[in-house]
Amino acid sequence: MTNTKQIIINKNFKLPKTILSPMAGITDIVLRSIVRSYSSNTLLTTEMISAEALCNKPDVKISEVTQKDSPIFCQIVGHKVEKMAKAAKILESKCQGIDINMGCPVKKVTSGGDGSALMINTSLAYDIVQAVKESIKLPVSVKFRLGFTKEQENFIEFGKLMEKAGADFITLHGRYRSQMYSGASNWEKIGELVKNVSIPVFANGDILSYEDSQKCLEITNAYGVSIGRGVLYDVSLLSRIENNDKDVMTFQNKINVLKDYINKECDYRGEKVAIKFMRKFYPFFINNLKNASKYRLALMTEETLNGVNKILDDILSHYLLEV
């Protein structure tokens, strides 16, 4: 990252240049602890927390945060102004800021008027951000997309509105809601937003490597980058971007990280639940391995921690014989 100077927002919060993007069912307390072990500075984000659910049950497990997470923002989702403000207030003592989800494209979220559906209800979106900002003393950010559809593109107007409502910074994912995660993230459009607002903008979408981050920052002139999937391929990525480190994590290190990840999830969730939970992560860790599909199938069907560790040991042994 060429420009490493950080700015102060909300009077006293030093804004990092990298963010671990919130990912539902992924950025739990365990993954965050692993990312944090590589970077003391990157801004972590919780999974998406339903404001409605939180107001009904303030100690919901998904909102669990530890001191080691800091700095961390809690992300909330919803469309009821009072509930969003109340949820932010409940979370205020746990974190360093609140991120408001206005970008989730999943149908079960948007069908209820949440996530990226708020991009077609801009007055409500404004009211939510303003109410959240007024309810807490922490920084507030908003994550959104280019628009609900290409025909409804409104990211520049929306970004300006979020700034006016009181957002301290914003994150733009360079796709429309209608694209879901298909096609490419449009970094040029993120650059257009940067030129039209005066608050920091984080670029998001298709940043899978150090080289991607540098190209994205060059195109967008964004304040920083927010990365989700890229971190699953390399948990050290955010740290490497911060430190201009081009050296990718070795395959041996990736397998050791994966074993540590699984063990920690077993401690957190219990072995039976954790082994099933971890199955979605295996492709990210063994994606470049020869005969990856064979090993992936074995991992996906194994039901015990000992069995998974044995398969990972076999993978590493075969890999080391080939190099």
N, C-alpha and C positions, 0 to 999 in steps of 0.2 A: 504494500500500500504506500503510494508515493507521498500523499499528504496525510500525515499522521496527527496533525494538530486537532485536538478535541475542543469542542465548545461547551460552555456552561448553559444549561437550560433550566427553566423554573427556579432561577436564582442560585441554586447550589448543586445541581446534578451535572457531573461531568459526563457527557454523552460519548460512549464508545463508538468506534468506527465499524464494528461488526456485531451482528445479532444472530443468535440461534433462533430461527423462525419457529413460531408455534406450530406444532403438528399434532393433530388429534390422535390419541392412541400411541404416540411416539415420544414426545418430549416430556417424559415422566421424570421423576426425581432421580432415577438411576442414570438415564442417558445424560441428564444435565450434570450429574456429578462427574461423569467421564469427560465430557467436554470441558468442564471447569478445571479438571486436573491438567489440561493442556494450556488453558488460558485463564488467568486471574482477572482479565479485563473485559472480555467479550460480554455483551448483554444477553443473558439467558431469558427465555420466555417459557411460561407454563403451557400446558395443553389448553385448548379452548374450554373455558369454564362457563357453563350456562348460568346467566344471572338469575333466571327463574329458580333453578335448582339450588343455587347457593343461598338465595333468600329463604328458601324452605328448609335448607339444612346447611347452616354456616360452616360446619366442619367437614364438608364433603371431601373425600380423600383426594380427589383430583386437584384440590387447591392447596395440598400440602407443600410447604416450602421450608427449606432449612437455611441456617445462617450461611452455610457454605455456598448456597446458590447466588448470593449477592455479588454483583448487581443483577437483579432479576425484575422483569415486569410480569404481572399476571394478566393474561388475556381473557376478556369477558365477551360474551356474545348474547344478543337479545334485541328486542325492539320496544320494550316498555321503558319509557324514560325513568320513571320512579324506581323500577327494579334495577336498572343499570346503575343508577346513582347509588342505590343502597348496596348493591354488590361491590362496587368500587370502595365504598366506605368499610365494608366488612373486611376487604382484602388489604386495606391501607397499611395496617401495622405489619403485614407479612412481606412487603416488597418495596421496591424503589420507584415503581410507576405502574400505570394501568394502560394496557393496549386494548383498543376496541376493534373487534373483528367486524369488518364490513367488506370482506373479500371472500369468505368461504363460499364455494360454488355448489356444494353438495345439496341435492334436491330436498332432503329432509330438513335442512337448515333454512334454505331460501323459501320453501313452501310455507313456512311459518312467519315469514317477513324478516328473518334474521340474515346475518352474513351479507353477501353481495346484493341481496334484495333491497337493502337500504340505499343502494346507489340509484334506485328508481323511486325513492321516497326521501328526497334530499332535505326537505324541511324537518322530517322526523330525525334524520341522521344528524342534522345540525343541533336539534334540541337535545339529543342524547349526549353528544360530545360536550355541549355547554353545561348540561346538568352534572355530568361526571366530573368535569373540571371544577365546577363550583362546590362539589361535595367533598373533595379531598384537597390535600396540600401537595400532592405528588405530581410529577409530570404525567401527561396523558398523550398517547400516540394513537394513530388510526392506521389500520392496514386495509387497503382496498385494491380494486382492479381497474382496468381501462374503461369498463362499463359493463352493463348487464349483457348486452349484445353489441356487435360492431355498429349496428344502426343506432344504438343508444349510447354511444361513446360520450362520456362526460367527465373524464378523469381530471382535466384541467380545472373545470368549473367546480368539481367536487373537492379537489385539493384546496382550492382557494377558500371554499366554504368551510372546510375542516380547520383551516388556519384561522379564519374569522371566528369560529366557534370556540377556539381556545387550544387546539392541538399544539403540542410543543414540537412534534415532528411527525412525519408520515412515512409509510412504506407502501410502495406501489409494485404490485405484481403485474408484469407486462403481458397479461392475457385478459380476454373478456370472460365473463362468467360462462357464456355459452361454449367456450372452448374447453372448459374444465382444465385439464392439464395437457391437452393435445396441442400440436403445433409448437411454435417457438415463442419464447418470451420476447416482446418487442422492446428492446433496450432504448431504441431511438425515441420512443414515446415517453419513456421514463425521463429521458433528457429534456423533453419538451416541458414536462411538469416542473423539473428543477428550475427552468428559466422563468416559470410563472408564479412561483411562491417564494416567500422569504424565510420559511422555516426549513430545517434539514429534511432531505428526502433520502430514504434508503431504497436501493434497487433490489428487486427480488425476482427470481425465476431463472432457471437454467444456469445457475452458477455452480458448476460441479468440480471446479479445480482452481488452483491459484491463478493459472493463466486466464481462465474465464473471468475471474474477479477483476483482473487488471484491464482486460478488454472492456468489460462492462463499465468500470469506472471511467475509462477513457471516453467511451461513447456517451455516457449519461452525465458525467461530472457530478454524480450524486455524492452526498456526504459520506455514505458508507454502503455496505452490502448486508442484506439479510438472507441467510442461507438455511435451507431445510434439507432436502434430499442429498445435497453435496456432502453434508456432514456425516451422513450414513455411509457414504463410500470412504470417507476419511475423517475420523473424529478429531484429527489435529488440524483440519483445514482452516478453521477460523483463526487459530493461533498462528498458523503459517502466513495467512494473509496479513495479520497485524505486524508480523516480523519480517515480511518480505522474504519468506523462506520457500524456495521453489522445490525443495526435496520432498517427494511424496513418501508416505508411510510405506515401509516394506511389507511384503505379504506376510512374513513371519510375525511382524509386530501386529498386523491386522488380526491374525488368528489369535494371538495372545490377548488382544483387546476384547475380541469376541468371547473368549473363554471367561474373562473377567466380567464382562457384561452379563453373560448368562448366569454366572454364579451370584452376582449381586441381585439380579431379578428373582432368582430362586429364594434368596434371603428376604426379599421385599414382598413377593407375591405367594411364595410357597412353590415347591418344585413342580407339581402337576400343572398349575396355571401358568407358571413362568415358561415352561418348555413349549407349551402351545403358543404363548404370547410371542416368543422369540422367533418363531418360524418365518414371520414376514421379513425379518432382518437378514437372513442368511444370504440371499442373492446379492446384497450390497457388499458383503464381506468377501465372498468367493467369486465375484463376477469375472475376474480375469484368469481364473484357474482352468487348466486343461481338464476336460471331462467334468466340468462344473455341474452339469445336469445330473450326473450319476451321484455325486456327493450331495447335491441339493436334495434329491429324492430321499436319500438315506437320512439326512438331517430332518426333513419334513415329516418322516414317519416314525422317528425315534421318540420315545416317550419318557426316557429317564435322563437325568443329568450325567450319570456315569457313561451312558451310551453315547450321548452327544459329545462328551469330552473325548471318548475313544475315537469317534469319527473325525473329530478335529485334529487329534494327534496323528491319525492315518493320513489326513489331507496334508498336514505339515511335513510328514516323513516323505511322502511321494513328491511333494513340491521340492524339497531340499535335494532329492535324488536327481531331479531334472535340471537344476540350475548349476 
